[in-house]
Amino acid sequence: MPRKKKEKPKTREEEDINLAEIGDYCYYLSVNNKPIFAEVLKITEENGYKVLQLMDQTEGKYVNVVTEICSFDDKKLKGKKRHDLCPEVYKKR
């Protein structure tokens, strides 16, 4: 019997990431500047930045990132760098 393929939950592709709510799914740039699929668990404000607590759906780890490096559409993040999108928070290595 063939295996059933797991489907990713839907994201709100054309919307602004600042409208994200708890339980939504989005993409963020990892330390290696690759888009990673994650679920929004908590939304906070820190030092004037909106911060999302996300749970990585591939490795199951928790991360806190600013909304500047997140998007509902992974194509908007491809080829981008964390330090270019938000240089105040993420320093160039």
N, C-alpha and C positions, 0 to 999 in steps of 0.2 A: 504494500500500500504506500503510495507516495506521501512524502511529508508535506504538511501545509506550510506555506510561506508566511512568515510573520510580517504584518504590515505595520509601518510607522504610523503613529497618530498624526492627524492633520494639523498643519500650522495655518495661521492667518496670514497668508503670504503678502498681500498688498497693504497691510496695515503697518503703522508706526510701532516700533518696539516699545516706546514709552507708554503705549496703551495696554501692555501686557498685564495679565492677571494671574493669580495663583492657579496652577493647574494647566496653564498653557504650555505648549512645546515650542522651542525656538532653537536657533543655532548660535554658538559663540565661538570666538577664536581661541584656540588652545595656546599653550606656551610656545608651541611649534608653528603657530599661525595657520592652523588647519581648522576648518569649520567642524564643530562637534555638536551632535544632536543632544538636547537636554530638556528637562522639565523644570518649570519655574515653581519653586517651593515657597519662597518668601521674597517680599519686596521691601526695601528699606531706603532711607536717605542718609548719606554720609558725606560730610565736607562739601555739600552742594552738588553731589552726584547721586543719581538714582542707581542703587545697587540691587542686583538680582542674585538670590541664592538659588543655584541650579543643581540638579542631580544629573550627571552625565549618564546617558542611556546605554552607552557601550561598555563602560568600565564600572559604573555604579558608584562613582566618587562624587563628592560634593564640592562645589566651587562657588566663590563669590566674585562676581564680575560687574563692572559698570555697563550701563546700557549702550555706551558708544561702541562696544565691540560685539554687540549682539544684533541679531536680525531674525525675522520670521522666515526669510528666504536665504538659503545658503549661497546662492549665486551672487548676492550682494557682498558677501564676505570673501569670496575666492580672489586670491591675489593681493589681499590687503594685509597689513601688518598691524599688530596691536599698538606699537609705539607711534605709528603714523595716525591712527584713528584717535588716540587719547594719550598724547605725550606727557601730560601732567601726572598721570597715574602710572603708566607703563613706560619705563625707561629703556632706551636702546641698549642692547647687549653688545 
